[in-house]
Amino acid sequence: MFPRGILLNNPGNLEITRDTWRGQAKLQTDKRFVRFLTPRAGLRALMKVLITYDDIYGLTTISRIIS
């Protein structure tokens, strides 16, 4: 069995919101986490989130992002 994030092509376990992502699957099979069409699309979305955390909030370390 693979981890949920891998099965959904979502290595960052990004949660479903009103926002849509490039490469997001039209049919969402998980109630909590976004399913992407490819691992690349999921990784791109994760990187966009991390860049936003840095640019807007100044969060540059994993511990600061998590807290």
C-alpha positions in Angstrom: 0.0 0.0 0.0 1.3 3.4 -1.0 0.9 6.6 1.2 -2.2 8.6 0.4 -0.2 11.5 -1.0 1.5 9.3 -3.5 -1.7 7.6 -4.6 -3.2 11.1 -5.2 -0.1 12.5 -6.9 -0.1 15.0 -4.0 3.3 14.8 -2.2 2.5 17.8 -0.1 -1.0 16.5 1.0 -2.6 19.8 -0.1 -6.1 19.9 1.1 -9.2 20.6 -1.1 -10.2 24.2 -1.1 -12.2 26.5 -3.4 -9.0 27.1 -5.3 -8.2 24.9 -8.3 -4.7 23.9 -9.4 -3.2 23.4 -12.8 -3.3 19.6 -13.3 -5.9 19.0 -10.7 -8.1 16.0 -11.5 -11.7 16.9 -12.3 -13.0 14.0 -10.3 -11.8 14.2 -6.7 -11.8 10.8 -5.1 -10.6 11.8 -1.6 -12.8 13.9 0.7 -9.8 15.8 2.2 -6.9 16.0 -0.1 -6.6 17.1 -3.8 -6.0 14.5 -6.4 -3.6 15.6 -9.2 -3.4 14.0 -12.7 0.4 13.6 -12.5 3.1 13.6 -9.8 4.6 16.6 -11.6 1.3 18.6 -11.2 1.2 17.8 -7.5 4.8 18.8 -7.0 4.3 22.0 -8.9 1.3 22.9 -6.6 3.4 22.1 -3.5 6.3 24.4 -4.7 3.8 27.2 -5.4 2.5 26.9 -1.8 6.1 26.9 -0.4 7.1 29.9 -2.5 4.0 31.8 -1.3 4.9 31.0 2.3 8.3 32.5 1.8 7.3 35.5 -0.3 4.2 36.6 1.7 4.9 35.3 5.2 8.7 35.0 5.4 8.5 31.4 6.4 11.8 29.8 5.2 12.2 26.7 7.4 10.1 23.6 7.8 9.6 24.1 11.5 8.3 27.7 10.9 5.9 26.4 8.1 4.6 23.6 10.3 4.0 25.8 13.3 
